[in-house]
Amino acid sequence: GQGAEMGDSACIASLVSSDQVDIDDLSSSIKSLRWLGQDSSRTKVIIFEEGDLSVRQRSQLVEAGGSRPVDFQLVDFDEFPSGFDSHEEEGNWEKRSKWGYQQMIRFWITKIWEHEGIRGCETVMRIDSDSCFVGEGEVTGLKSAQTVYRANELKRDCKKYVDGLWDVAKEFVAREGLQVKNQHLWNMARKFWEKRENKMHQQCLPTFYNNFEVSRVDFFRRDMVRKWSRRVSEEEPFGVFKGRWGDAAVRFLTMAIFATEEEVDRSKVEGYEHPCGG
């Protein structure tokens, strides 16, 4: 494989609910990791969960890993950003529980980088329960020591998924006196926002389709990147919870603000499907 980092420093991460459908899907997803090649057959899978998986569900996921180590780590979805009242606020996207979906988004934006569970990981490949690898092409690490992010294809989010997010990004860049690192991505975001190019004339932002992504941990742990992540998920207007800001749009903006063109690997993702059989 051409991955710059192998062995312990590359990790694979997923977040799963105790819903048996999700467990079955994630088991298939973990089995499909065999396509990542021999040199990643020992790469650890870290499964983040709320502590409600049954013994049988855990065994199923461990078995799916075969010789690959599978590690379980707890997340606390009953803990909310300071100043946000989860009881008073109306839930707006009830998938598994009132705030479960928003907590998942918050996890991938901010909480994973602060979690003890990724100690020792230099890179983290994210997979969702309905991700699968169907052929050769991807590796678990990043292609060079300077790459900070492996991006999936470009999509877009509109309306409530991004409402107010562009303003928060612009205000953050101005307030912190930042020079945007990737002017091309930043301009793309601005055009999506201002032109409202689609038929509905909605405000949109570009996204990386990040049900698959590979991230360099120390990049996301840089002080200013963390400050930005927390600005989005932990502070007013609490757009992740009150709107439905998605982590995919936030990832795109993060790369626009903090990563140069050379640091983001945007070559076509090979041998990957989402949803499986999709």
C-alpha positions, 0 to 999 in steps of 0.5 A, a space after each residue: 500500500 502507498 499509505 505513509 503511515 501504517 500500524 498503530 498510528 492509523 485508526 478506523 473509527 465509527 459511531 453506532 447506536 444499539 439499533 440492531 439494523 445499525 449493528 448489522 450494517 456496521 458488521 458488514 462495513 467492518 468485513 468490507 475493510 478487507 479491501 483496504 489491503 494487507 498492510 492495514 489488516 491489523 488497523 484497529 477499529 474504534 467503535 464509539 457507542 453510548 454504553 447500551 450495546 448488548 454483549 451479543 452486539 459487541 461479539 458480533 462486531 468483534 467477530 466481523 473484525 476477524 483478526 483486526 482489533 475492535 475497541 469500544 469507547 463510550 460517548 455521553 450524548 446526555 451532555 450538552 453545550 453549556 448554555 443550551 437547554 436540551 429540555 426546553 428546546 424543540 427537537 427537530 430531527 428525531 431519528 433515534 432519540 430527541 438529540 441523537 442525530 445532532 450529538 452525532 454531528 457534534 461528535 464528528 465536528 468536535 468531540 472525537 478530537 477531545 476523546 481519550 479513545 483516539 489516543 495513539 492514533 495519528 490518522 483516523 479513517 471514518 466509516 459510517 454503519 452503511 459505508 462499504 468498500 467494494 474494491 481496491 483503492 483506498 488505504 487507511 493512512 494519508 498519502 504523504 506526511 503533509 496531507 491533513 485530510 482525505 476528502 470524499 466527493 463534493 456535495 452540497 447542503 442547503 437551507 436549515 442544514 447551513 442556515 447562518 453557518 457562512 456568517 459564523 465562518 466569516 465572522 470567525 475568520 475576521 475576528 481571529 485575523 486569519 488568512 484563509 489557507 485555501 482561497 479556491 475552496 473559500 470562494 466556492 463556498 461564497 459562490 454557493 452561498 451568494 448565488 443560490 445557484 439551484 432552482 429553489 434559490 436556496 442558500 447552500 454550502 459545498 460539503 465533503 461527503 464525509 461518511 468516509 474521510 481520513 483525518 490527521 489528528 494533530 491537525 484537528 487538535 491545533 488550537 485555532 482549529 479546535 477553537 473554530 470547531 467549538 465555535 460551531 458546535 459549542 456556542 451560540 447560535 447552537 446551529 448544530 442543535 437549533 438548526 441542523 448544521 451538518 458536519 460535512 459543511 463544517 469539514 469543507 469550511 475547516 479545509 477552506 480556512 485552515 488547510 492549503 490545496 496541497 494538504 487536502 487529498 481530493 483525488 477520486 475515492 476508489 472502491 467505496 460505496 455509501 450506502 452499501 449496494 448504492 
